[in-house]
């Protein structure tokens, strides 16, 4: 359906509309699956938060890797 230059795809209708078209003798096709909502998918991906590593552990790791500072007791 084209409304003011925007195209909309009708995938299903309610029971009243189905009965109305049935009385008119117009056959409706099967309902289609809902399309994937990319905005919702992106919102879910951005809402998952990964906690950053502890800053002190990272600092000690970098110091030991660069052969300086004090060794990290937690490293094996």
N, CA, C, O and CB atoms as a CASP TS submission, in Angstrom:
PFRMAT TS
TARGET T0000
AUTHOR 0000-0000-0000
METHOD Language model
MODEL 1
PARENT N/A
ATOM      1  N   UNK     1       0.851  -1.154   0.000  1.00  0.00           N
ATOM      2  CA  UNK     1       0.000   0.000   0.000  1.00  0.00           C
ATOM      3  C   UNK     1       0.908   1.233   0.000  1.00  0.00           C
ATOM      4  O   UNK     1       1.823   1.328   0.818  1.00  0.00           O
ATOM      5  CB  UNK     1      -0.974  -0.011   1.222  1.00  0.00           C
ATOM      6  N   UNK     2       0.667   2.145  -0.885  1.00  0.00           N
ATOM      7  CA  UNK     2       1.467   3.359  -1.018  1.00  0.00           C
ATOM      8  C   UNK     2       0.693   4.522  -0.411  1.00  0.00           C
ATOM      9  O   UNK     2      -0.406   4.848  -0.861  1.00  0.00           O
ATOM     10  CB  UNK     2       1.820   3.644  -2.510  1.00  0.00           C
ATOM     11  N   UNK     3       1.275   5.151   0.619  1.00  0.00           N
ATOM     12  CA  UNK     3       0.651   6.296   1.273  1.00  0.00           C
ATOM     13  C   UNK     3       1.648   7.445   1.267  1.00  0.00           C
ATOM     14  O   UNK     3       2.672   7.394   1.947  1.00  0.00           O
ATOM     15  CB  UNK     3       0.200   5.948   2.731  1.00  0.00           C
ATOM     16  N   UNK     4       1.345   8.467   0.504  1.00  0.00           N
ATOM     17  CA  UNK     4       2.210   9.649   0.405  1.00  0.00           C
ATOM     18  C   UNK     4       3.661   9.279   0.102  1.00  0.00           C
ATOM     19  O   UNK     4       4.585   9.834   0.698  1.00  0.00           O
ATOM     20  CB  UNK     4       2.147  10.451   1.698  1.00  0.00           C
ATOM     21  N   UNK     5       3.853   8.366  -0.801  1.00  0.00           N
ATOM     22  CA  UNK     5       5.203   8.000  -1.220  1.00  0.00           C
ATOM     23  C   UNK     5       5.883   6.967  -0.351  1.00  0.00           C
ATOM     24  O   UNK     5       6.990   6.537  -0.674  1.00  0.00           O
ATOM     25  CB  UNK     5       6.039   9.201  -1.260  1.00  0.00           C
ATOM     26  N   UNK     6       5.266   6.554   0.735  1.00  0.00           N
ATOM     27  CA  UNK     6       5.833   5.504   1.591  1.00  0.00           C
ATOM     28  C   UNK     6       5.082   4.217   1.324  1.00  0.00           C
ATOM     29  O   UNK     6       3.853   4.213   1.255  1.00  0.00           O
ATOM     30  CB  UNK     6       5.755   5.890   3.107  1.00  0.00           C
ATOM     31  N   UNK     7       5.812   3.129   1.175  1.00  0.00           N
ATOM     32  CA  UNK     7       5.201   1.844   0.872  1.00  0.00           C
ATOM     33  C   UNK     7       5.096   1.026   2.145  1.00  0.00           C
ATOM     34  O   UNK     7       6.088   0.822   2.846  1.00  0.00           O
ATOM     35  CB  UNK     7       6.008   1.085  -0.203  1.00  0.00           C
ATOM     36  N   UNK     8       3.883   0.554   2.445  1.00  0.00           N
ATOM     37  CA  UNK     8       3.627  -0.285   3.612  1.00  0.00           C
ATOM     38  C   UNK     8       3.153  -1.646   3.129  1.00  0.00           C
ATOM     39  O   UNK     8       2.366  -1.743   2.188  1.00  0.00           O
ATOM     40  CB  UNK     8       2.576   0.369   4.565  1.00  0.00           C
ATOM     41  N   UNK     9       3.638  -2.692   3.781  1.00  0.00           N
ATOM     42  CA  UNK     9       3.219  -4.053   3.450  1.00  0.00           C
ATOM     43  C   UNK     9       2.317  -4.554   4.567  1.00  0.00           C
ATOM     44  O   UNK     9       2.732  -4.616   5.725  1.00  0.00           O
ATOM     45  CB  UNK     9       4.451  -5.001   3.251  1.00  0.00           C
ATOM     46  N   UNK    10       1.096  -4.909   4.227  1.00  0.00           N
ATOM     47  CA  UNK    10       0.142  -5.420   5.212  1.00  0.00           C
ATOM     48  C   UNK    10       0.354  -6.923   5.313  1.00  0.00           C
ATOM     49  O   UNK    10       0.264  -7.643   4.319  1.00  0.00           O
ATOM     50  CB  UNK    10      -1.346  -5.075   4.817  1.00  0.00           C
ATOM     51  N   UNK    11       0.637  -7.389   6.530  1.00  0.00           N
ATOM     52  CA  UNK    11       0.961  -8.801   6.694  1.00  0.00           C
ATOM     53  C   UNK    11      -0.153  -9.597   7.359  1.00  0.00           C
ATOM     54  O   UNK    11      -0.149 -10.825   7.282  1.00  0.00           O
ATOM     55  CB  UNK    11       2.218  -8.941   7.493  1.00  0.00           C
ATOM     56  N   UNK    12      -1.113  -8.932   8.016  1.00  0.00           N
ATOM     57  CA  UNK    12      -2.201  -9.638   8.685  1.00  0.00           C
ATOM     58  C   UNK    12      -3.310  -8.628   9.017  1.00  0.00           C
ATOM     59  O   UNK    12      -3.119  -7.417   8.908  1.00  0.00           O
ATOM     60  CB  UNK    12      -1.689 -10.363   9.982  1.00  0.00           C
ATOM     61  N   UNK    13      -4.454  -9.149   9.419  1.00  0.00           N
ATOM     62  CA  UNK    13      -5.552  -8.278   9.835  1.00  0.00           C
ATOM     63  C   UNK    13      -6.300  -8.932  10.999  1.00  0.00           C
ATOM     64  O   UNK    13      -6.073 -10.098  11.319  1.00  0.00           O
ATOM     65  CB  UNK    13      -6.520  -7.995   8.644  1.00  0.00           C
ATOM     66  N   UNK    14      -7.182  -8.175  11.617  1.00  0.00           N
ATOM     67  CA  UNK    14      -7.932  -8.700  12.764  1.00  0.00           C
ATOM     68  C   UNK    14      -9.134  -9.522  12.298  1.00  0.00           C
ATOM     69  O   UNK    14      -9.429  -9.594  11.105  1.00  0.00           O
ATOM     70  CB  UNK    14      -8.400  -7.547  13.676  1.00  0.00           C
ATOM     71  N   UNK    15      -9.820 -10.138  13.262  1.00  0.00           N
ATOM     72  CA  UNK    15     -10.942 -11.031  12.950  1.00  0.00           C
ATOM     73  C   UNK    15     -12.094 -10.279  12.287  1.00  0.00           C
ATOM     74  O   UNK    15     -12.739 -10.820  11.389  1.00  0.00           O
ATOM     75  CB  UNK    15     -11.438 -11.721  14.221  1.00  0.00           C
ATOM     76  N   UNK    16     -12.365  -9.047  12.709  1.00  0.00           N
ATOM     77  CA  UNK    16     -13.444  -8.254  12.120  1.00  0.00           C
ATOM     78  C   UNK    16     -13.185  -8.005  10.639  1.00  0.00           C
ATOM     79  O   UNK    16     -14.084  -8.148   9.810  1.00  0.00           O
ATOM     80  CB  UNK    16     -13.599  -6.918  12.862  1.00  0.00           C
ATOM     81  N   UNK    17     -11.947  -7.631  10.313  1.00  0.00           N
ATOM     82  CA  UNK    17     -11.596  -7.348   8.919  1.00  0.00           C
ATOM     83  C   UNK    17     -11.678  -8.614   8.076  1.00  0.00           C
ATOM     84  O   UNK    17     -12.135  -8.567   6.934  1.00  0.00           O
ATOM     85  CB  UNK    17     -10.185  -6.742   8.827  1.00  0.00           C
ATOM     86  N   UNK    18     -11.241  -9.748   8.624  1.00  0.00           N
ATOM     87  CA  UNK    18     -11.332 -11.014   7.896  1.00  0.00           C
ATOM     88  C   UNK    18     -12.793 -11.353   7.604  1.00  0.00           C
ATOM     89  O   UNK    18     -13.121 -11.771   6.493  1.00  0.00           O
ATOM     90  CB  UNK    18     -10.667 -12.154   8.701  1.00  0.00           C
ATOM     91  N   UNK    19     -13.680 -11.174   8.605  1.00  0.00           N
ATOM     92  CA  UNK    19     -15.100 -11.461   8.411  1.00  0.00           C
ATOM     93  C   UNK    19     -15.711 -10.510   7.383  1.00  0.00           C
ATOM     94  O   UNK    19     -16.540 -10.920   6.571  1.00  0.00           O
ATOM     95  CB  UNK    19     -15.855 -11.358   9.747  1.00  0.00           C
ATOM     96  N   UNK    20     -15.308  -9.257   7.417  1.00  0.00           N
ATOM     97  CA  UNK    20     -15.834  -8.255   6.479  1.00  0.00           C
ATOM     98  C   UNK    20     -15.485  -8.637   5.037  1.00  0.00           C
ATOM     99  O   UNK    20     -16.352  -8.625   4.163  1.00  0.00           O
ATOM    100  CB  UNK    20     -15.272  -6.846   6.812  1.00  0.00           C
ATOM    101  N   UNK    21     -14.225  -8.974   4.792  1.00  0.00           N
ATOM    102  CA  UNK    21     -13.808  -9.344   3.439  1.00  0.00           C
ATOM    103  C   UNK    21     -14.423 -10.672   3.020  1.00  0.00           C
ATOM    104  O   UNK    21     -14.679 -10.886   1.836  1.00  0.00           O
ATOM    105  CB  UNK    21     -12.281  -9.424   3.353  1.00  0.00           C
ATOM    106  N   UNK    22     -14.663 -11.563   3.970  1.00  0.00           N
ATOM    107  CA  UNK    22     -15.297 -12.835   3.658  1.00  0.00           C
ATOM    108  C   UNK    22     -16.751 -12.601   3.204  1.00  0.00           C
ATOM    109  O   UNK    22     -17.223 -13.261   2.279  1.00  0.00           O
ATOM    110  CB  UNK    22     -15.249 -13.780   4.890  1.00  0.00           C
ATOM    111  N   UNK    23     -17.451 -11.670   3.852  1.00  0.00           N
ATOM    112  CA  UNK    23     -18.816 -11.328   3.434  1.00  0.00           C
ATOM    113  C   UNK    23     -18.837 -10.723   2.036  1.00  0.00           C
ATOM    114  O   UNK    23     -19.783 -10.939   1.278  1.00  0.00           O
ATOM    115  CB  UNK    23     -19.448 -10.354   4.429  1.00  0.00           C
ATOM    116  N   UNK    24     -17.802  -9.969   1.696  1.00  0.00           N
ATOM    117  CA  UNK    24     -17.722  -9.375   0.360  1.00  0.00           C
ATOM    118  C   UNK    24     -17.294 -10.379  -0.695  1.00  0.00           C
ATOM    119  O   UNK    24     -17.374 -10.100  -1.891  1.00  0.00           O
ATOM    120  CB  UNK    24     -16.761  -8.209   0.366  1.00  0.00           C
ATOM    121  N   UNK    25     -16.833 -11.560  -0.255  1.00  0.00           N
ATOM    122  CA  UNK    25     -16.388 -12.586  -1.201  1.00  0.00           C
ATOM    123  C   UNK    25     -14.961 -12.394  -1.668  1.00  0.00           C
ATOM    124  O   UNK    25     -14.560 -12.962  -2.683  1.00  0.00           O
ATOM    125  CB  UNK    25     -17.292 -12.607  -2.390  1.00  0.00           C
ATOM    126  N   UNK    26     -14.192 -11.602  -0.944  1.00  0.00           N
ATOM    127  CA  UNK    26     -12.788 -11.371  -1.302  1.00  0.00           C
ATOM    128  C   UNK    26     -11.929 -12.304  -0.461  1.00  0.00           C
ATOM    129  O   UNK    26     -11.986 -12.288   0.769  1.00  0.00           O
ATOM    130  CB  UNK    26     -12.374  -9.867  -1.081  1.00  0.00           C
ATOM    131  N   UNK    27     -11.135 -13.115  -1.144  1.00  0.00           N
ATOM    132  CA  UNK    27     -10.276 -14.067  -0.437  1.00  0.00           C
ATOM    133  C   UNK    27      -8.999 -13.363   0.018  1.00  0.00           C
ATOM    134  O   UNK    27      -8.344 -12.670  -0.759  1.00  0.00           O
ATOM    135  CB  UNK    27      -9.937 -15.286  -1.342  1.00  0.00           C
ATOM    136  N   UNK    28      -8.666 -13.553   1.271  1.00  0.00           N
ATOM    137  CA  UNK    28      -7.426 -12.997   1.813  1.00  0.00           C
ATOM    138  C   UNK    28      -6.362 -14.075   1.821  1.00  0.00           C
ATOM    139  O   UNK    28      -6.660 -15.255   2.007  1.00  0.00           O
ATOM    140  CB  UNK    28      -7.639 -12.428   3.240  1.00  0.00           C
ATOM    141  N   UNK    29      -5.147 -13.672   1.623  1.00  0.00           N
ATOM    142  CA  UNK    29      -4.043 -14.621   1.677  1.00  0.00           C
ATOM    143  C   UNK    29      -3.701 -14.984   3.114  1.00  0.00           C
ATOM    144  O   UNK    29      -4.279 -14.457   4.064  1.00  0.00           O
ATOM    145  CB  UNK    29      -2.818 -14.050   0.977  1.00  0.00           C
ATOM    146  N   UNK    30      -2.772 -15.875   3.243  1.00  0.00           N
ATOM    147  CA  UNK    30      -2.315 -16.266   4.578  1.00  0.00           C
ATOM    148  C   UNK    30      -1.562 -15.116   5.240  1.00  0.00           C
ATOM    149  O   UNK    30      -0.942 -14.299   4.559  1.00  0.00           O
ATOM    150  CB  UNK    30      -1.418 -17.520   4.501  1.00  0.00           C
ATOM    151  N   UNK    31      -1.617 -15.057   6.570  1.00  0.00           N
ATOM    152  CA  UNK    31      -0.807 -14.042   7.262  1.00  0.00           C
ATOM    153  C   UNK    31       0.680 -14.337   7.076  1.00  0.00           C
ATOM    154  O   UNK    31       1.089 -15.497   7.024  1.00  0.00           O
ATOM    155  CB  UNK    31      -1.160 -13.994   8.775  1.00  0.00           C
ATOM    156  N   UNK    32       1.462 -13.306   6.978  1.00  0.00           N
ATOM    157  CA  UNK    32       2.908 -13.446   6.809  1.00  0.00           C
ATOM    158  C   UNK    32       3.602 -13.222   8.143  1.00  0.00           C
ATOM    159  O   UNK    32       3.004 -12.708   9.088  1.00  0.00           O
ATOM    160  CB  UNK    32       3.441 -12.454   5.746  1.00  0.00           C
ATOM    161  N   UNK    33       4.868 -13.614   8.209  1.00  0.00           N
ATOM    162  CA  UNK    33       5.683 -13.396   9.406  1.00  0.00           C
ATOM    163  C   UNK    33       6.025 -11.912   9.528  1.00  0.00           C
ATOM    164  O   UNK    33       6.155 -11.200   8.532  1.00  0.00           O
ATOM    165  CB  UNK    33       6.981 -14.256   9.357  1.00  0.00           C
ATOM    166  N   UNK    34       6.165 -11.473  10.759  1.00  0.00           N
ATOM    167  CA  UNK    34       6.594 -10.094  10.979  1.00  0.00           C
ATOM    168  C   UNK    34       8.053  -9.950  10.559  1.00  0.00           C
ATOM    169  O   UNK    34       8.858 -10.840  10.836  1.00  0.00           O
ATOM    170  CB  UNK    34       6.406  -9.680  12.467  1.00  0.00           C
ATOM    171  N   UNK    35       8.409  -8.861   9.902  1.00  0.00           N
ATOM    172  CA  UNK    35       9.808  -8.669   9.509  1.00  0.00           C
ATOM    173  C   UNK    35      10.668  -8.364  10.738  1.00  0.00           C
ATOM    174  O   UNK    35      10.160  -7.957  11.783  1.00  0.00           O
ATOM    175  CB  UNK    35       9.930  -7.526   8.470  1.00  0.00           C
ATOM    176  N   UNK    36      11.960  -8.564  10.593  1.00  0.00           N
ATOM    177  CA  UNK    36      12.899  -8.301  11.682  1.00  0.00           C
ATOM    178  C   UNK    36      13.000  -6.791  11.882  1.00  0.00           C
ATOM    179  O   UNK    36      13.218  -6.044  10.929  1.00  0.00           O
ATOM    180  CB  UNK    36      14.305  -8.923  11.382  1.00  0.00           C
ATOM    181  N   UNK    37      12.842  -6.353  13.122  1.00  0.00           N
ATOM    182  CA  UNK    37      12.944  -4.935  13.445  1.00  0.00           C
ATOM    183  C   UNK    37      14.404  -4.625  13.755  1.00  0.00           C
ATOM    184  O   UNK    37      14.894  -4.952  14.836  1.00  0.00           O
ATOM    185  CB  UNK    37      12.015  -4.554  14.648  1.00  0.00           C
ATOM    186  N   UNK    38      15.097  -3.996  12.812  1.00  0.00           N
ATOM    187  CA  UNK    38      16.523  -3.727  12.981  1.00  0.00           C
ATOM    188  C   UNK    38      16.789  -2.735  14.111  1.00  0.00           C
ATOM    189  O   UNK    38      17.821  -2.823  14.777  1.00  0.00           O
ATOM    190  CB  UNK    38      17.110  -3.197  11.684  1.00  0.00           C
ATOM    191  N   UNK    39      15.874  -1.795  14.333  1.00  0.00           N
ATOM    192  CA  UNK    39      16.055  -0.843  15.433  1.00  0.00           C
ATOM    193  C   UNK    39      16.020  -1.559  16.777  1.00  0.00           C
ATOM    194  O   UNK    39      16.833  -1.274  17.656  1.00  0.00           O
ATOM    195  CB  UNK    39      14.972   0.249  15.388  1.00  0.00           C
ATOM    196  N   UNK    40      15.086  -2.482  16.936  1.00  0.00           N
ATOM    197  CA  UNK    40      14.997  -3.229  18.188  1.00  0.00           C
ATOM    198  C   UNK    40      16.233  -4.109  18.382  1.00  0.00           C
ATOM    199  O   UNK    40      16.751  -4.237  19.491  1.00  0.00           O
ATOM    200  CB  UNK    40      13.720  -4.088  18.212  1.00  0.00           C
ATOM    201  N   UNK    41      16.689  -4.704  17.302  1.00  0.00           N
ATOM    202  CA  UNK    41      17.886  -5.543  17.370  1.00  0.00           C
ATOM    203  C   UNK    41      19.103  -4.718  17.792  1.00  0.00           C
ATOM    204  O   UNK    41      19.888  -5.157  18.633  1.00  0.00           O
ATOM    205  CB  UNK    41      18.148  -6.220  16.008  1.00  0.00           C
ATOM    206  N   UNK    42      19.263  -3.524  17.214  1.00  0.00           N
ATOM    207  CA  UNK    42      20.377  -2.649  17.582  1.00  0.00           C
ATOM    208  C   UNK    42      20.249  -2.158  19.018  1.00  0.00           C
ATOM    209  O   UNK    42      21.251  -2.028  19.720  1.00  0.00           O
ATOM    210  CB  UNK    42      20.451  -1.457  16.631  1.00  0.00           C
ATOM    211  N   UNK    43      19.020  -1.884  19.462  1.00  0.00           N
ATOM    212  CA  UNK    43      18.799  -1.425  20.831  1.00  0.00           C
ATOM    213  C   UNK    43      19.204  -2.512  21.835  1.00  0.00           C
ATOM    214  O   UNK    43      19.786  -2.210  22.877  1.00  0.00           O
ATOM    215  CB  UNK    43      17.320  -1.029  21.034  1.00  0.00           C
ATOM    216  N   UNK    44      18.899  -3.758  21.525  1.00  0.00           N
ATOM    217  CA  UNK    44      19.277  -4.865  22.404  1.00  0.00           C
ATOM    218  C   UNK    44      20.791  -5.009  22.439  1.00  0.00           C
ATOM    219  O   UNK    44      21.371  -5.238  23.500  1.00  0.00           O
ATOM    220  CB  UNK    44      18.622  -6.185  21.939  1.00  0.00           C
ATOM    221  N   UNK    45      21.432  -4.875  21.280  1.00  0.00           N
ATOM    222  CA  UNK    45      22.892  -5.026  21.221  1.00  0.00           C
ATOM    223  C   UNK    45      23.593  -3.914  21.992  1.00  0.00           C
ATOM    224  O   UNK    45      24.604  -4.168  22.647  1.00  0.00           O
ATOM    225  CB  UNK    45      23.371  -5.032  19.762  1.00  0.00           C
ATOM    226  N   UNK    46      23.080  -2.693  21.927  1.00  0.00           N
ATOM    227  CA  UNK    46      23.746  -1.587  22.614  1.00  0.00           C
ATOM    228  C   UNK    46      23.411  -1.546  24.095  1.00  0.00           C
ATOM    229  O   UNK    46      24.142  -0.940  24.878  1.00  0.00           O
ATOM    230  CB  UNK    46      23.367  -0.273  21.972  1.00  0.00           C
ATOM    231  N   UNK    47      22.303  -2.191  24.493  1.00  0.00           N
ATOM    232  CA  UNK    47      21.939  -2.158  25.907  1.00  0.00           C
ATOM    233  C   UNK    47      22.725  -3.174  26.732  1.00  0.00           C
ATOM    234  O   UNK    47      22.798  -3.054  27.955  1.00  0.00           O
ATOM    235  CB  UNK    47      20.454  -2.414  26.064  1.00  0.00           C
ATOM    236  N   UNK    48      23.313  -4.174  26.072  1.00  0.00           N
ATOM    237  CA  UNK    48      24.122  -5.135  26.821  1.00  0.00           C
ATOM    238  C   UNK    48      25.454  -4.479  27.126  1.00  0.00           C
ATOM    239  O   UNK    48      26.177  -4.070  26.217  1.00  0.00           O
ATOM    240  CB  UNK    48      24.317  -6.473  26.027  1.00  0.00           C
ATOM    241  N   UNK    49      25.773  -4.382  28.386  1.00  0.00           N
ATOM    242  CA  UNK    49      26.977  -3.679  28.804  1.00  0.00           C
ATOM    243  C   UNK    49      28.002  -4.691  29.297  1.00  0.00           C
ATOM    244  O   UNK    49      27.692  -5.552  30.121  1.00  0.00           O
ATOM    245  CB  UNK    49      26.659  -2.635  29.904  1.00  0.00           C
ATOM    246  N   UNK    50      29.212  -4.582  28.791  1.00  0.00           N
ATOM    247  CA  UNK    50      30.304  -5.445  29.228  1.00  0.00           C
ATOM    248  C   UNK    50      31.183  -4.615  30.147  1.00  0.00           C
ATOM    249  O   UNK    50      31.684  -3.560  29.758  1.00  0.00           O
ATOM    250  CB  UNK    50      31.121  -6.023  28.010  1.00  0.00           C
ATOM    251  N   UNK    51      31.365  -5.094  31.358  1.00  0.00           N
ATOM    252  CA  UNK    51      32.179  -4.365  32.318  1.00  0.00           C
ATOM    253  C   UNK    51      33.644  -4.387  31.895  1.00  0.00           C
ATOM    254  O   UNK    51      34.162  -5.440  31.524  1.00  0.00           O
ATOM    255  CB  UNK    51      32.016  -4.958  33.724  1.00  0.00           C
ATOM    256  N   UNK    52      34.316  -3.242  31.947  1.00  0.00           N
ATOM    257  CA  UNK    52      35.730  -3.209  31.569  1.00  0.00           C
ATOM    258  C   UNK    52      36.567  -3.919  32.627  1.00  0.00           C
ATOM    259  O   UNK    52      36.134  -4.056  33.772  1.00  0.00           O
ATOM    260  CB  UNK    52      36.218  -1.750  31.383  1.00  0.00           C
ATOM    261  N   UNK    53      37.762  -4.371  32.253  1.00  0.00           N
ATOM    262  CA  UNK    53      38.621  -5.024  33.242  1.00  0.00           C
ATOM    263  C   UNK    53      39.069  -4.028  34.310  1.00  0.00           C
ATOM    264  O   UNK    53      39.068  -2.816  34.094  1.00  0.00           O
ATOM    265  CB  UNK    53      39.847  -5.656  32.557  1.00  0.00           C
ATOM    266  N   UNK    54      39.446  -4.561  35.446  1.00  0.00           N
ATOM    267  CA  UNK    54      39.913  -3.718  36.536  1.00  0.00           C
ATOM    268  C   UNK    54      41.133  -2.929  36.071  1.00  0.00           C
ATOM    269  O   UNK    54      42.072  -3.503  35.520  1.00  0.00           O
ATOM    270  CB  UNK    54      40.248  -4.568  37.791  1.00  0.00           C
ATOM    271  N   UNK    55      41.124  -1.629  36.288  1.00  0.00           N
ATOM    272  CA  UNK    55      42.184  -0.752  35.785  1.00  0.00           C
ATOM    273  C   UNK    55      43.533  -1.086  36.425  1.00  0.00           C
ATOM    274  O   UNK    55      44.560  -1.028  35.749  1.00  0.00           O
ATOM    275  CB  UNK    55      41.827   0.717  36.049  1.00  0.00           C
ATOM    276  N   UNK    56      43.548  -1.432  37.710  1.00  0.00           N
ATOM    277  CA  UNK    56      44.809  -1.722  38.382  1.00  0.00           C
ATOM    278  C   UNK    56      45.441  -2.999  37.840  1.00  0.00           C
ATOM    279  O   UNK    56      46.652  -3.053  37.625  1.00  0.00           O
ATOM    280  CB  UNK    56      44.591  -1.843  39.887  1.00  0.00           C
ATOM    281  N   UNK    57      44.621  -4.029  37.618  1.00  0.00           N
ATOM    282  CA  UNK    57      45.147  -5.267  37.044  1.00  0.00           C
ATOM    283  C   UNK    57      45.707  -5.028  35.652  1.00  0.00           C
ATOM    284  O   UNK    57      46.757  -5.567  35.303  1.00  0.00           O
ATOM    285  CB  UNK    57      44.058  -6.339  36.992  1.00  0.00           C
ATOM    286  N   UNK    58      45.017  -4.226  34.858  1.00  0.00           N
ATOM    287  CA  UNK    58      45.484  -3.931  33.512  1.00  0.00           C
ATOM    288  C   UNK    58      46.793  -3.152  33.550  1.00  0.00           C
ATOM    289  O   UNK    58      47.694  -3.415  32.754  1.00  0.00           O
ATOM    290  CB  UNK    58      44.424  -3.148  32.739  1.00  0.00           C
ATOM    291  N   UNK    59      46.903  -2.206  34.457  1.00  0.00           N
ATOM    292  CA  UNK    59      48.122  -1.412  34.575  1.00  0.00           C
ATOM    293  C   UNK    59      49.309  -2.301  34.959  1.00  0.00           C
ATOM    294  O   UNK    59      50.393  -2.181  34.389  1.00  0.00           O
ATOM    295  CB  UNK    59      47.935  -0.287  35.614  1.00  0.00           C
ATOM    296  N   UNK    60      49.092  -3.191  35.931  1.00  0.00           N
ATOM    297  CA  UNK    60      50.169  -4.092  36.341  1.00  0.00           C
ATOM    298  C   UNK    60      50.558  -5.033  35.217  1.00  0.00           C
ATOM    299  O   UNK    60      51.740  -5.326  35.042  1.00  0.00           O
ATOM    300  CB  UNK    60      49.755  -4.893  37.569  1.00  0.00           C
ATOM    301  N   UNK    61      49.595  -5.509  34.455  1.00  0.00           N
ATOM    302  CA  UNK    61      49.874  -6.409  33.335  1.00  0.00           C
ATOM    303  C   UNK    61      50.749  -5.715  32.298  1.00  0.00           C
ATOM    304  O   UNK    61      51.723  -6.292  31.815  1.00  0.00           O
ATOM    305  CB  UNK    61      48.562  -6.892  32.689  1.00  0.00           C
ATOM    306  N   UNK    62      50.403  -4.481  31.957  1.00  0.00           N
ATOM    307  CA  UNK    62      51.171  -3.736  30.956  1.00  0.00           C
ATOM    308  C   UNK    62      52.580  -3.466  31.466  1.00  0.00           C
ATOM    309  O   UNK    62      53.539  -3.563  30.700  1.00  0.00           O
ATOM    310  CB  UNK    62      50.466  -2.408  30.601  1.00  0.00           C
ATOM    311  N   UNK    63      52.725  -3.129  32.743  1.00  0.00           N
ATOM    312  CA  UNK    63      54.050  -2.868  33.305  1.00  0.00           C
ATOM    313  C   UNK    63      54.932  -4.111  33.240  1.00  0.00           C
ATOM    314  O   UNK    63      56.105  -4.020  32.877  1.00  0.00           O
ATOM    315  CB  UNK    63      53.928  -2.387  34.754  1.00  0.00           C
ATOM    316  N   UNK    64      54.386  -5.253  33.582  1.00  0.00           N
ATOM    317  CA  UNK    64      55.167  -6.490  33.551  1.00  0.00           C
ATOM    318  C   UNK    64      55.510  -6.858  32.115  1.00  0.00           C
ATOM    319  O   UNK    64      56.618  -7.322  31.846  1.00  0.00           O
ATOM    320  CB  UNK    64      54.396  -7.641  34.228  1.00  0.00           C
ATOM    321  N   UNK    65      54.571  -6.657  31.181  1.00  0.00           N
ATOM    322  CA  UNK    65      54.840  -6.946  29.769  1.00  0.00           C
ATOM    323  C   UNK    65      55.977  -6.092  29.230  1.00  0.00           C
ATOM    324  O   UNK    65      56.749  -6.536  28.380  1.00  0.00           O
ATOM    325  CB  UNK    65      53.585  -6.720  28.934  1.00  0.00           C
ATOM    326  N   UNK    66      56.075  -4.857  29.733  1.00  0.00           N
ATOM    327  CA  UNK    66      57.133  -3.951  29.277  1.00  0.00           C
ATOM    328  C   UNK    66      58.404  -4.094  30.107  1.00  0.00           C
ATOM    329  O   UNK    66      59.311  -3.269  30.000  1.00  0.00           O
ATOM    330  CB  UNK    66      56.648  -2.510  29.328  1.00  0.00           C
ATOM    331  N   UNK    67      58.473  -5.136  30.932  1.00  0.00           N
ATOM    332  CA  UNK    67      59.644  -5.453  31.754  1.00  0.00           C
ATOM    333  C   UNK    67      59.939  -4.374  32.791  1.00  0.00           C
ATOM    334  O   UNK    67      61.101  -4.083  33.075  1.00  0.00           O
ATOM    335  CB  UNK    67      60.859  -5.651  30.870  1.00  0.00           C
ATOM    336  N   UNK    68      58.910  -3.794  33.344  1.00  0.00           N
ATOM    337  CA  UNK    68      59.116  -2.792  34.361  1.00  0.00           C
ATOM    338  C   UNK    68      58.108  -2.963  35.488  1.00  0.00           C
ATOM    339  O   UNK    68      57.256  -3.849  35.433  1.00  0.00           O
ATOM    340  CB  UNK    68      59.018  -1.399  33.760  1.00  0.00           C
ATOM    341  N   UNK    69      58.200  -2.136  36.491  1.00  0.00           N
ATOM    342  CA  UNK    69      57.245  -2.179  37.573  1.00  0.00           C
ATOM    343  C   UNK    69      57.439  -3.414  38.445  1.00  0.00           C
ATOM    344  O   UNK    69      58.490  -4.052  38.394  1.00  0.00           O
ATOM    345  CB  UNK    69      55.841  -2.142  37.024  1.00  0.00           C
ATOM    346  N   UNK    70      56.463  -3.740  39.217  1.00  0.00           N
ATOM    347  CA  UNK    70      56.534  -4.904  40.075  1.00  0.00           C
ATOM    348  C   UNK    70      55.709  -6.042  39.463  1.00  0.00           C
ATOM    349  O   UNK    70      54.715  -5.767  38.790  1.00  0.00           O
ATOM    350  CB  UNK    70      56.037  -4.563  41.500  1.00  0.00           C
ATOM    351  N   UNK    71      56.081  -7.297  39.670  1.00  0.00           N
ATOM    352  CA  UNK    71      55.351  -8.395  39.060  1.00  0.00           C
ATOM    353  C   UNK    71      53.954  -8.541  39.669  1.00  0.00           C
ATOM    354  O   UNK    71      53.727  -8.245  40.842  1.00  0.00           O
ATOM    355  CB  UNK    71      56.133  -9.695  39.217  1.00  0.00           C
ATOM    356  N   UNK    72      53.053  -8.996  38.850  1.00  0.00           N
ATOM    357  CA  UNK    72      51.674  -9.215  39.267  1.00  0.00           C
ATOM    358  C   UNK    72      51.588 -10.614  39.887  1.00  0.00           C
ATOM    359  O   UNK    72      51.873 -11.604  39.213  1.00  0.00           O
ATOM    360  CB  UNK    72      50.676  -9.059  38.056  1.00  0.00           C
ATOM    361  N   UNK    73      51.206 -10.701  41.137  1.00  0.00           N
ATOM    362  CA  UNK    73      51.150 -11.990  41.820  1.00  0.00           C
ATOM    363  C   UNK    73      50.080 -12.885  41.249  1.00  0.00           C
ATOM    364  O   UNK    73      50.168 -14.105  41.394  1.00  0.00           O
ATOM    365  CB  UNK    73      50.911 -11.795  43.290  1.00  0.00           C
ATOM    366  N   UNK    74      49.075 -12.329  40.607  1.00  0.00           N
ATOM    367  CA  UNK    74      47.992 -13.127  40.062  1.00  0.00           C
ATOM    368  C   UNK    74      48.360 -13.798  38.736  1.00  0.00           C
ATOM    369  O   UNK    74      47.720 -14.765  38.324  1.00  0.00           O
ATOM    370  CB  UNK    74      46.776 -12.263  39.876  1.00  0.00           C
ATOM    371  N   UNK    75      49.403 -13.273  38.070  1.00  0.00           N
ATOM    372  CA  UNK    75      49.791 -13.841  36.778  1.00  0.00           C
ATOM    373  C   UNK    75      50.540 -15.160  36.989  1.00  0.00           C
ATOM    374  O   UNK    75      51.275 -15.315  37.964  1.00  0.00           O
ATOM    375  CB  UNK    75      50.670 -12.839  35.981  1.00  0.00           C
ATOM    376  N   UNK    76      50.347 -16.091  36.082  1.00  0.00           N
ATOM    377  CA  UNK    76      51.041 -17.384  36.165  1.00  0.00           C
ATOM    378  C   UNK    76      52.074 -17.475  35.077  1.00  0.00           C
ATOM    379  O   UNK    76      52.770 -18.484  34.969  1.00  0.00           O
ATOM    380  CB  UNK    76      50.051 -18.559  36.060  1.00  0.00           C
TER
END
